[in-house]
């Protein structure tokens, strides 16, 4: 399968020679667009700044791009809208992504252009540090170059080869660019995995891709195949994967640096394709189900970024990988499964499979004695109906844990909202035939019932559940740093969470 290579990234205090495009910001002020970020000492006499007075409200909308002309030396200048309000980190990220995406569309594949981005300056009061601004601009610019690859065949030469973020104090903020590069590379890898079709990415090949991903990193990777899973009693994932010729896998990746004071366990759902099993999905709901491994992609991508950054926190990531298909060997509604921890579960819907995979992995992770456990999955349509397509759903074991996840999401620029976990949701898992039902059948509290099921396997640990069913996949048009297809949802939040645990 083909893998994305992002452009080079660096900081500079002055506009370097040979830059093909310079991106600056524009904000609405007194009914016209004002320019922010033009480098000092640059001859701007040939720029048509009056363009920003024509239709200023539209031109200054976040992500709107206006060509202003050329500097001496043939550098084209684009102004990207930052809105009327003081820009947040996410506005800078979106704007940088939109500008780079516009450049890529204009020059075409293989152009090999170099782009400088200058969206902030000391005179602009920002509600974040310059470090955070540089990080956001760099992330947005890199991820704005991402386009889904054809999974096979020759990859075109790079459209954009280098991104230079202009910063008057470049020496002080090198670590911001390093952080942005590691996170963006991880997000791009998660997107590549999610975008790969299921005939190429199935449990065995996904596990191999993860092993390759960690090559050269200080991370120990182990893969359990179907024989090992059977020997160790993984009744959930084996049942879910029983209808496919591609047997399940459980991958464990452990980053255990010296001098770490805390341990973070990450668990990701890795359904490489989900047809729903015998409770088969409608055709229209099945088309995007190659994305149902977005949680596993997120935890493995984030773990590599954390290792590359050398963060002083132990991270152990699990990915449960399976295909949920209907066949003569598929598991059935009303089956009673014995899970990895011995819990019996009555299957009430074979399309509620992801929680079974996560539950076995959560059970396996109890031996890791974690300070915090976070599972992440494209789990429920109910979460999408409640929160839409852009917001991560959160359920946590307590408000302190929830606060840590919400803070990490806010820092990273990912939208997240907490939902309650109540006894009403727990009671919907009662059944006379087993310890738990796998799901409820009345249609209410779907996201919380799934979380209540997972809570049983998380036990009394500090635990959070993230439902990325909405934001993991984007249809329609790209928006700034968000590409169509896989988005890499959750990667940025997980890395920022690890940063708080150093």
HELIX and SHEET records of a PDB file:
HELIX    1   1 UNK A   49  UNK A   53  5                                   5    
HELIX    2   2 UNK A   56  UNK A   59  1                                   4    
HELIX    3   3 UNK A   89  UNK A  107  1                                  19    
HELIX    4   4 UNK A  130  UNK A  144  1                                  15    
HELIX    5   5 UNK A  170  UNK A  173  5                                   4    
HELIX    6   6 UNK A  174  UNK A  195  1                                  22    
HELIX    7   7 UNK A  203  UNK A  213  1                                  11    
HELIX    8   8 UNK A  226  UNK A  231  1                                   6    
HELIX    9   9 UNK A  235  UNK A  240  1                                   6    
HELIX   10  10 UNK A  241  UNK A  243  5                                   3    
HELIX   11  11 UNK A  283  UNK A  286  1                                   4    
HELIX   12  12 UNK A  289  UNK A  293  5                                   5    
HELIX   13  13 UNK A  294  UNK A  309  1                                  16    
HELIX   14  14 UNK A  354  UNK A  364  1                                  11    
HELIX   15  15 UNK A  365  UNK A  368  5                                   4    
HELIX   16  16 UNK A  381  UNK A  387  1                                   7    
HELIX   17  17 UNK A  399  UNK A  412  1                                  14    
HELIX   18  18 UNK A  423  UNK A  427  1                                   5    
HELIX   19  19 UNK A  446  UNK A  458  1                                  13    
HELIX   20  20 UNK A  491  UNK A  500  1                                  10    
SHEET    1   A 5 UNK A   8  UNK A  12  0                                        
SHEET    2   A 5 UNK A 160  UNK A 166  1                                        
SHEET    3   A 5 UNK A 113  UNK A 118  1                                        
SHEET    4   A 5 UNK A  21  UNK A  29  1                                        
SHEET    5   A 5 UNK A  32  UNK A  36 -1                                        
SHEET    1   B 6 UNK A   8  UNK A  12  0                                        
SHEET    2   B 6 UNK A 160  UNK A 166  1                                        
SHEET    3   B 6 UNK A 113  UNK A 118  1                                        
SHEET    4   B 6 UNK A  21  UNK A  29  1                                        
SHEET    5   B 6 UNK A  76  UNK A  81  1                                        
SHEET    6   B 6 UNK A  65  UNK A  70 -1                                        
SHEET    1   C 8 UNK A 220  UNK A 224  0                                        
SHEET    2   C 8 UNK A 249  UNK A 255 -1                                        
SHEET    3   C 8 UNK A 314  UNK A 324 -1                                        
SHEET    4   C 8 UNK A 263  UNK A 274  1                                        
SHEET    5   C 8 UNK A 372  UNK A 377  1                                        
SHEET    6   C 8 UNK A 463  UNK A 467  1                                        
SHEET    7   C 8 UNK A 392  UNK A 396 -1                                        
SHEET    8   C 8 UNK A 416  UNK A 418  1                                        
SHEET    1   D 3 UNK A 336  UNK A 338  0                                        
SHEET    2   D 3 UNK A 344  UNK A 346 -1                                        
SHEET    3   D 3 UNK A 436  UNK A 437  1                                        
SHEET    1   E 2 UNK A 473  UNK A 474  0                                        
SHEET    2   E 2 UNK A 485  UNK A 486 -1                                        
END                                                                             
